[in-house]
Amino acid sequence: ALYALDEEIISLMKKSGCTGISVGVESGDDKMLKVMKKDTTVDAYRMSIPKVKNVIRTRAFFLIGNIGETKENVWNTFRLIKEIKPDYGTFCPVVPLPGTEIYQTCIEKGYLKPEEFDPLRSFYQPILKTEHFDQEYLITMKEFANIDVNFKYNYNLKHDPAKAYRLFKNVLDIYPHLDFVKDYI
């Protein structure tokens, strides 16, 4: 577990050539971590990620759009991201795979119709619609978080203008509607 990494282990990891670590944080909300059956807490991430980040890069993975998740739960995740400041973040919609408990629950609750599951598209675009949000809201939140963490407030890019320019140019090529990116080029 991440919280078991002490400074000595992290230093040894770096000495052995490790340049970064990826962490499945998933949520910044203790209620949602329990729903996901994660054996950790938000406070554990608050204590461990900055400790690791002081020595090696951190990439944190987050899920949005889980069963029972509210907009407040999503904002709790964004608040945690601001606190732990991972070097990079990856934001993914919850993907209920056929044959899993969550898939069956989504079908029963009407959050998903079996014919809506596309094994190619469903991993990148939100497919669930609940009483708390729809796909459009999750797409907006995913873009917001990606821009915030990986571009606007990314410490690494502030110290490498050439790299920042290339990344922002790539983002603009893919998402020409993101006007703020034009301000960074």
N, C-alpha and C positions, 0 to 999 in steps of 0.2 A: 504494500500500500504506500501511496505517496507520502503520507504523514510519517512513515517509518524512515524516510530518508533523512539522515542527519548530515551536518556539514562535512564530516569526514567522508561519508559515502559519496556525496555529491562531488567533492573534490577528487576522489579516486575515479569517479566516472569521467570527469573532465580530463584527468591525467591519462586515462586509457584511450582518449580520442573522442569521447562522447561530446557532441556539440549542442545537443538539445534533447528535450523530453516532451512527449505528447501525453496529454492527460485528458481522460474522458470526464470532464467536470459535469457535463450534461445539463445541470440546472443550478441556479443561485437561490433556490427555494427549498427549504428543508422538507416541506410537505411533498413537493414533487420528487425529491430524492427518495422518499419513502415509497411513493407510487412506483418509481422505477426500480425499487428493491436494491438501491445502492446502500452499501454498508459504510456510509460516511455522512458528514454534515457540512453545511456551508462554512462553519467555523474552521473545520479541518482544512478546507481549501484556502481560507483566509490566512492560516498560519503557514501552510506548506508551499504554496505557489511562489510567494515573494522570496522565500528562503532558497528555493531552487533557482529562481530567476536571477538571483545575485551571482550565480556561478555559470549556469548554462541557459540557453534559450528555452522558452516554454511555448508550446502550442497547446491551446485548450480547445476541446470539442464541446459544443453545446447543442442540445436538442430543443426544438421549440414545437409547440402544437401537440402536446401529450394529452391523453384522456384526463379530464378533470382540471387541466391547466387553465388558469384565468389570465386576463391581461395583466393583472397585478403580479401573478407568478412570473410572467415573462419579464416585467419591469424589475422584479427582484433579481432575476438573472443578469439583466443589464447593469444593475447597481453593483452586483458582485464583480462583474467584468471590470468596471471602473476601479474597484478596490484592488483586485489582484493583479491587474495590468499584465496579462500574458503578452508575450512578444507577438504572437499571432493567434487568431481565433478562427475556428471553422464552425459554421452554423448550419445545421441540418434539420429538415423537418422530420418529425417522427414518422417512421415507415412501418406500418403494421403488416408484417409478412404473412401471407396465407399459411394457415396451419398453426399460428401462434395464438396464445391467449388474448393478446391485445387486438389482433385481427378479428377474432370472434366477437370480442366486446364491441369493437367499432361497428361491425355489421349489425349486431343486436340493437345498439343504440341509434342506428341510422346515421352514424358519422361517415360511413363509407359504404358504397355499393360494390359488390364483388367485381362488376364489369369496369369499375373506375380504376382498379389496380393495374398499373402498367409497369412491368418489371424494369423497364428502361427509364421512363420518365419519373416514376414515383420516388426515386431516390434523390431527386434534385428539386422537385417542385412539391409543395404541400398538397396533399390530397384529402385531408380530413376537414370536415366542417362540423363544428360543435355549437353548443349554445353560447359559447364564449367568443368564438372567432370564426372567420372563414378563411379560405385559401388566400385571398387578396391581402388580408391583414398580416398573415404569416409571411407572405412574400415581401411586403413592405418592411416588416420587422427584421427579417433576415438580411435584406439589403442595408437597412439602417445599421445593424450591428456589424456587418462586414465592413462597411465604410468607416464607421467609428473606430473599431479596434485595429483593423489592418491598414488603414490609411491616415485618417485625420489625426489620430492620437498615437500613432505608432512611433515609438521612440527610435527604432532602428532606422526609419526613413528620414528622420530629422537630421541624422548625421551622415547621410549618403544621398545628397541631392540628385546625382545622376541616376541612381537606382530608383529613387522616388519618382523622378520624371518618367522613366521607362514604365514603371508600374501604373502610374496614373494614366499614361497614354494608352496602355493596354486596357485599362478599365473603361476609358472613354470610347475606345473602339468597340467594346462589347456592349456598353451601356451608354449610348449617346444622350439619353434623356437625363443623365445625372449632371445637371448644370454646375453643381459645386466643384466637380472635378476640373472643369475648365479654369477655375480660379487657381488651381495648383500647378497648372502647366505653364 
